[in-house]
Amino acid sequence: MEKRLVVSFLNLLIFAVVQICESTGQVSHCIYGVTVKDLLKLARVNEASAQSYAAKLKQHKIDQTVLGSLTLQQLEDIGITALGDRLKIFNFFSKDPDDCGSTRCQNKGICQDGYRCFSCVCDPKSGFYGPRCEFKCPCLNRGVCKTTQTGFECVCPPGYSGDLCKTKYLTEKRFVKLEETIQQLTTRLQQSEQQIKNLQSRSWQLYRANEILNQLEKLQLSGQTPTYTQKLPILLPKNTKAILISIFCKFGNGNGHAYLNYVTYQKDNDNAAAKAEGYNTHYNVYANTFLYEQMIPWNTTLPNELIFRVTYSTLTGGNYNWYRVRLVGYVISP
């Protein structure tokens, strides 16, 4: 109810303004807060039809400055087929004479006729803005004023920004630097694309296995740090690049805990990048827990043996707690 009262009050206010303008002959600058729908309702078109017609007019980019010049046939062509509504609209707007005169718009502004109002389209080259194109544009550096409901805004040329186009953001020096940066990024992108093509052309393949490593099948350690030298149970292809091992824990005591830290690598390969490390902690766990798989670089010209060195171990609570290490696969390349 409150919303309806507000809408009704606004309609009455618009109607009063229109009536005053009609009685006094006063012509003002078009106020675009008075919508086409409002004007259609003032022409005695019902609410639902006014909303539908306003949508059709908007679709054809017809506003209050054009509506008064439409004929009955043109109104029908845009979708207002009811003859009664077309007559209401035509008669309502036909009472409005041409509100544009030679003195309406200044400084080469072009006048557009509206209902009991007019609007001015200012010439960008003239350097003026405002309802009548009467104000000198303050935009700097060849900026162009665009008239808005609250005043103006500057449309800045390339290289300038800010409210008045005062800030020069792209100097010649910065432009050269930008070109250099773009060239560097382009080169890096091309290199990355080539690296991707090289990797794709290698066609790396993973082969799964489930090979028992007898020395690493069940490790029950507490305070011990042994080093195991485990010979792989299979002979790997010459183009093998890496092997995969799995670490599996069976911990069967909810009140105990276990730690196993290690480093593992291929025998005679002391390169730090070729070593894999693990830090495993199980505390108050009663479950079979699969930890993870690790990939270790492999060179078939070196011994077919895996070094597995325990660096820290603790085991408490129960006789069924152990770790198992197995060979689960290997990776080859062409």
Residue pairs with C-beta under 8 A, 6 or more apart in sequence:
10 38
11 38
11 41
11 42
14 34
14 38
14 42
15 42
17 34
18 42
18 115
18 116
20 26
21 27
21 28
21 116
22 95
22 116
27 99
27 116
27 117
27 118
28 116
28 117
29 117
29 118
29 119
29 120
29 131
29 132
30 64
30 65
30 112
30 114
30 117
30 118
30 119
31 117
32 63
32 64
32 149
34 64
35 54
36 54
36 57
36 58
36 62
36 63
36 64
36 67
37 50
37 51
37 53
37 54
39 64
39 67
39 92
39 115
40 49
40 50
40 53
40 54
40 89
41 47
41 50
42 92
43 88
43 89
43 91
43 92
43 93
44 88
44 92
45 53
45 85
45 88
45 89
49 82
49 85
53 79
53 80
53 85
53 89
56 78
56 79
56 80
57 63
57 67
57 78
59 78
60 78
62 70
62 78
63 114
64 114
64 115
64 117
65 112
65 113
65 114
65 118
65 119
66 112
67 89
67 93
67 115
68 93
68 94
68 96
68 113
68 114
68 115
69 113
70 78
70 89
70 90
70 93
71 90
72 86
72 87
72 90
75 86
75 89
75 90
76 86
80 86
80 89
93 115
96 115
96 116
98 113
99 113
99 114
99 116
99 117
99 118
100 111
100 112
100 113
100 118
101 111
104 111
104 118
104 120
104 132
105 111
105 118
105 120
105 121
105 122
105 132
105 133
106 120
106 128
106 132
106 133
106 134
107 122
107 123
107 126
107 127
107 128
107 133
107 134
108 122
108 123
108 126
108 133
109 120
109 121
109 122
109 123
109 126
109 128
109 132
109 133
110 120
110 121
110 123
111 118
111 119
111 120
111 121
112 118
112 119
112 120
112 121
119 131
120 130
120 131
120 132
120 133
120 147
122 128
122 129
122 130
122 133
122 145
122 147
123 133
124 144
124 145
126 133
127 136
127 137
127 145
128 134
128 135
128 136
128 137
128 145
129 135
129 137
129 145
129 146
129 147
129 152
130 147
130 152
131 147
133 147
135 152
137 143
137 144
137 145
137 152
138 145
138 164
139 145
139 154
139 155
139 156
139 164
139 165
140 160
140 164
140 165
140 166
141 156
141 157
141 160
141 165
141 166
141 168
142 157
142 165
143 154
143 155
143 156
143 157
143 160
143 164
143 165
144 154
144 155
145 152
145 153
145 154
145 155
146 152
146 153
146 154
146 155
153 163
154 162
154 163
154 164
154 165
156 162
156 165
157 165
158 170
159 168
159 169
159 170
160 166
160 167
160 168
160 169
161 167
161 169
170 178
202 333
202 334
203 333
203 334
204 241
204 331
204 332
204 333
205 331
205 332
205 333
206 244
206 329
206 330
206 331
207 329
207 330
207 331
207 332
208 328
208 329
209 234
209 327
209 328
209 329
209 330
210 326
210 327
210 328
211 232
211 233
211 234
211 326
211 327
211 328
212 233
212 326
213 230
213 232
213 233
213 245
213 306
213 325
213 326
213 327
214 230
215 228
215 229
215 230
215 308
216 228
216 230
216 308
216 324
216 325
216 326
217 324
217 325
217 326
218 322
218 323
218 324
219 260
219 310
219 313
219 322
219 323
219 324
219 325
220 315
220 321
220 322
221 260
221 310
221 313
221 315
222 313
222 314
222 315
222 316
223 313
223 314
224 310
224 313
225 309
225 310
225 311
225 312
225 313
226 309
226 310
227 307
227 308
227 309
227 310
228 307
228 308
228 309
229 267
229 305
229 306
229 307
230 305
230 306
230 307
230 308
231 304
231 305
231 306
232 243
232 304
232 305
232 306
232 327
233 327
234 327
235 304
236 243
236 298
236 300
236 304
236 330
237 300
237 330
237 332
238 300
239 300
239 332
239 333
239 334
240 298
240 300
240 330
240 331
240 332
241 297
241 298
241 331
241 332
241 333
242 295
242 296
242 297
242 298
242 330
242 331
243 295
243 296
243 298
243 306
243 327
243 329
243 330
243 331
244 293
244 294
244 295
244 296
244 327
244 328
244 329
244 330
244 331
245 264
245 293
245 294
245 296
245 306
245 325
245 326
245 327
245 328
246 290
246 291
246 292
246 293
246 325
246 326
246 328
247 278
247 280
247 291
247 292
247 293
247 294
247 323
247 324
247 325
248 288
248 289
248 290
248 291
248 323
248 324
248 325
248 326
249 258
249 260
249 280
249 282
249 288
249 289
249 290
249 291
249 322
249 323
249 324
250 288
250 289
250 320
250 321
250 322
250 323
250 324
251 258
251 282
251 285
251 286
251 287
251 288
251 289
251 318
251 321
252 286
252 318
252 320
252 321
253 286
253 316
253 317
253 318
253 320
253 321
254 284
254 285
254 286
255 284
255 317
256 284
256 315
256 316
256 317
256 318
256 321
257 281
257 282
257 283
257 284
257 285
257 314
257 316
257 317
258 280
258 281
258 282
258 314
258 315
258 316
258 321
258 323
259 280
259 281
259 282
259 312
259 313
259 314
259 315
260 278
260 280
260 310
260 312
260 313
260 323
261 277
261 278
261 279
261 280
261 310
261 311
261 312
261 313
262 277
262 278
262 308
262 309
262 310
262 311
263 275
263 276
263 277
263 278
263 309
263 311
264 275
264 276
264 277
264 278
264 294
264 296
264 306
264 307
264 308
264 309
265 274
265 275
265 276
265 296
265 306
265 307
266 274
266 296
266 297
266 298
266 299
266 302
266 303
266 305
266 306
266 307
267 302
267 303
267 305
267 306
267 307
268 302
268 303
269 297
269 299
269 302
271 297
273 297
274 296
274 297
275 296
276 294
276 295
276 296
278 291
278 294
280 291
280 323
282 289
293 328
295 331
296 306
298 330
308 325
315 321
